[in-house]
Amino acid sequence: MDRTAAEVFQQIYQDNGWRSTESVSGWGSELQNTAQLIRELPPLLRRLGVTSLLDVPCGDFNWMRHVDLVGLDYTGADIVPGLVAANQQAWATAHRRFVHLDLLRDPLPGAELILCRDCLFHFSHADVFRALQQFARTPARYLLTTTFTYRSWPRNADIVTGQWTPINLEMPPYCLDPPRALLIEGSHETISYGTDTPPVPMHDRCLGLWDMDAVRTRLMRPFP
Ligand SMILES: C[S@@+](CC[C@H](N)C(=O)[O-])C[C@H]1O[C@@H](n2cnc3c(N)ncnc32)[C@H](O)[C@@H]1O
């Protein structure tokens, strides 16, 4: 029987399925792989004049807790209730809250910028488009989300939601415009494609910034 996305990610959380000893959100959320984001995200938000941020999914807030969020209204959201409850207990403040929701189905809280890091690459094509539609329905002005900028192969495989594949959002079937800015993550991770080939570094792991209107325009064209 097919498991729901909620069950899949709940199981990953319970089993520490991404196998990091530092973060249940996986190696990509460790501090050694997010140091550049921690440094570069606040100046980007300031340049954009953004005062509210929806971080969906927020995972365990492992690296975001080190980001300077002063002056920002922050909402973190995730599909795993235990993660949200633990974050709320440990990290909530007057301007920071954590909510439980399924970004594919539930109404999303309003914010000027939606950060969706390390999530769409766990989704099937249909769910990536479902997520983009959900984001586009909000009043957000910007989308900041994971994209692998020079990955030509393998990428954008149509996986079952819960697995992962590197995605390049400029390439089919997504075909977003080039991002208006990139935060290069400086990841130390590698990806293995089997025993025949050596592990490939993830140097091209980035957060791409899109005007939400560009996403809305893309969604007016056909998609699978
Ligand atoms: C790899 S972690 C990334 C977390 C965080 N963005 C970070 O950079 O550390 C992926 C997260 O996506 C959450 N997730 C998966 N599907 C979701 C959905 N439909 N709605 C909300 N959260 C979801 C999982 O529970 C998990 O916490």
The ligand as a Gaussian input file, in Angstrom:
#p B3LYP/6-31G(d) Opt

LIG

0 1
 C       15.978000      17.549000       4.093000
 S       14.919000      18.293000       5.263000
 C       15.280000      20.020000       4.995000
 C       14.861000      20.890000       6.142000
 C       15.302000      22.364000       6.079000
 N       14.741000      23.059000       4.942000
 C       16.799000      22.512000       6.102000
 O       17.374000      23.143000       5.196000
 O       17.410000      22.028000       7.066000
 C       13.339000      18.082000       4.449000
 C       12.148000      18.394000       5.361000
 O       10.973000      18.448000       4.544000
 C        9.869000      18.091000       5.344000
 N        8.740000      17.845000       4.438000
 C        8.652000      16.903000       3.487000
 N        7.469000      16.979000       2.837000
 C        6.799000      18.023000       3.383000
 C        5.504000      18.602000       3.147000
 N        4.687000      18.103000       2.209000
 N        5.130000      19.670000       3.878000
 C        5.954000      20.167000       4.847000
 N        7.179000      19.641000       5.124000
 C        7.611000      18.592000       4.400000
 C       10.430000      16.882000       6.098000
 O        9.680000      16.558000       7.232000
 C       11.844000      17.367000       6.431000
 O       11.861000      17.985000       7.701000

